[in-house]
Amino acid sequence: MSRADDRLIVALDVESVEAARGLVTTLGDAVSFFKVGMELAYAPGGLDFARELKENGKRVFLDLKLHDIGATVERATRQIARLGMDLLTVHAFPQTMAAARAGAEGAGLKLLAVTVMTSYNDADLKEAGYAFGVAELVARRAKQAQAVGAHGLILSPLELSAIRALVGPSMLLVTPGVRPAGAEADDQKRIMTPGEAIAAGADHLVVGRPITRAPNPKAAAEGIAREIAAAQ
């Protein structure tokens, strides 16, 4: 592969910078975009490693799912914007999204609003006290995110087609819950294959364990990239 397809984002959900650096080295030029989530970001040196990735020409999705009072979210987002990251997640509550938008003003940081976690289903939402099922809540939060000016959404593959029709082409749709055919679902409840997710309207796929725990991570990443390309 002469150029990595940046629609594939590899989730570095590992417990140490050393493990993450080893994976990045193993993946080599097969991957250009990485997710640094809470497990790695909060490890010693985690945020420094995210900056290291940027310095080495990679794109970085900082997946911290910010949610707090507005002033705190605004200040935290402003600090993250100074790190030069490409994407940041916040929870899709209107006050939270508006505060993050203010904090990112003037920076190149793009905000992704988390609609409903891909490990949740209708029963989980009911147990948590929500009056809506997954599809209705995702649609509600998508429209709120668009109104606030969030740049994109985190949602499961199963909601992609409906939400793309709802928000149009301008918002980034980024989906975890992607598993190659035959792979274990792990803790994900709403999943698709990479090709299906791209065909349904995803801009980026976030893939972790099917690549990072594969016997040959680079070959696994290249296989998913080929499936993405074939789904155009």
N, C-alpha and C positions, 0 to 999 in steps of 0.2 A: 504494500500500500504506500503510495507516494505521499498521501496527506490524510491524517486522521479525520474522520467524520465527526464534527463537534456536536452533532445531534445526539451522540452517545456520551453520557456523563457517567463516569465510573465512581461509585460510592466507596470512599476510603473509610469504611466503618470498621476500623481496627483500633486496638487499645494503645498503640504507641507510635510516635513519629518514626522510629526505626522500622517498624513493620510497614508503615505507609510508604516510606521512602523506598523500601525494597520492592513493594508492588509497583510503584511508579517506574522504577528501573526495569523491572521485568516486562512491563507493558510497553516500554520504549515508545516508538513512534506510532504505535497502534492507537493511542489514546491522547487526545489533546485537552480534555475537559474533565475535571475531577470535582467531586463533592466532598467537602470537609464538614462533617456533621458534629453533633454535640460530643460524641465519644472521643473523637480525635481532637476537636477544638479545645476541649477542657483537659486534655492530657498535657503533661509538661512539654512546652515548646510547640503546642498545636497551632496556635495562630501564627507564630513565627514560620512554621512549616508552610502554612497557607501562603504567606508572603513569598517564601522560597519558590513555591510552584509558579507564582506570577513572574518572579524574576527569571525563571527558566523558560518563559514563553508559554506556559500553560494557562488555560482559563480556569477560574475557581468559582464554584457555587458554595457559599457559606450557608449551611443549613442549620440555623439556630432557632428558628420558629419563635421569634420574639413576641411576647405578649405581656404587657404590664400597663401601668397607668401611662397616659399619653406623654407626659414630660419625660419619663424614663425611656420610653421607646424612641422618642425623637432624639434624645441625646445619645443613646446607644447606637442608633442607626447612623448618626453623624460620625461617630467614632469608627464604625465599620467602613463607612464610605472612604475614610482617610486611609484605609488599608489597601485600597485599590482592587477590591474584590469585584467580580462580575455580577453575581446574583446573590440575593439574600432572601430568606423566607421569614415571613411574619404570619401570625394567625389572622384569618380573614374576619376579624371583628372591626366594624367601621371606625371606631376611635383608634384602634391600634394601627390600622392601615393608614389613616390620615396622619397620625403622628410620624410614622415611618416615612411617609411621602415628604413631609416637611423636613425630616432629618436628612433625606437623600437629595434635597434640592440642590441643583447645580453640579452634582456628581455624576459619574458614569454608572453608578450602581443601579441595577434593576431589581425591583421588588416583586417577589412572588408571594401571593396570598395562598395560604394553606386552607383548602376548603374543608374536606372531611378526610381524616387519616385513612389510608388504604387498608389498615388492619381493622377498620370499623365496618359494621353492616347495620341494617335497620334495627336489629335487636339491640345492638350496642348503644345506638343513639337513644332508643327508648329507655334503656336502663339508666342512661346518663341524664334523663329528664327532658330530652328534646321532643318537641311536638311534631317535627318533620322527619320523614325518612331520608335516606341518603340522597336520592336524586333531587328531591325538592330543596334540601338544605344546600347542596352544591350549587344549584341554579340560583338560589337566593344570594348566596355569598359571592358568586361570580358577578352578578349584576352590581352588588355593592362594591366589589373591588374595582370594577370598571368605572363606576361613578366617582370613586375616590381618586382614581388615576394610578392604581397599581399597574405594573407593567405586564404581569402575567399571573398564572394560577398553578397551584399544585393540585392535581386531582387524579383519580384512578383512571385507568384506560376505559373502564365501562361507561364513564360519563363524557368521554371526549367528543363523540359525534354531536350529542345534544348541546354541549356547552360551546363547541365551535360554531354551531348554528346560532346560538344565543348571543355570543359576544362578537362574532365576526372575525376577520383575519388578523386584526392588529395586536391582539393580546397573545403573549407567549403561553402555550399550554405545555406544561412539564409534568411528566407522569412517572412515578415509581410503580411498583406492582407489575413490573415487566418480567416475564419468565420465558425463556426459550421453550419450545415444545419438548415435553418430557421432563422438564426440570421440576424440582420440588417447589410447592407454593410457599413453604416456610410459614411465617406469621402473616402473610398477605391473604386477604379474603376477596379482593376485587382485582383480578389479573387478566392480562392478555399476553400474546407473544409479541416480540418486537415489531414484526411486519404488520400485525393487526393494529397495533397502537399507532404506528406511523400512518397507516391507511385511514385510521379514524380521525386523524387531525393533530397528532402530537408534534410539537416542535423539537422537544428533547426527551430522551428516555433516560431515567436514572436506574442504573443496574449495579448491584453490589455482588451478593454472594454467588450468582451464576458465573461471574467472572473471577472474583477475588478468591473463591474457594475451589475453582476448577483445577484439575491436574496441570493444565497448561493455560494460565490466565491470558496470555497474549493471543493464543489461538482462539480462545473463547470470545475475546473482544473482537477479533477480526471476523469471526463468524457472525456475531450480532451486527457488526457494521455492514457486512454483505447483505444481511437480511433487511436492514434499514434501507440500503441503496436499492434493493430490488422492489421495495414497496412504493417507490415513487410513482 
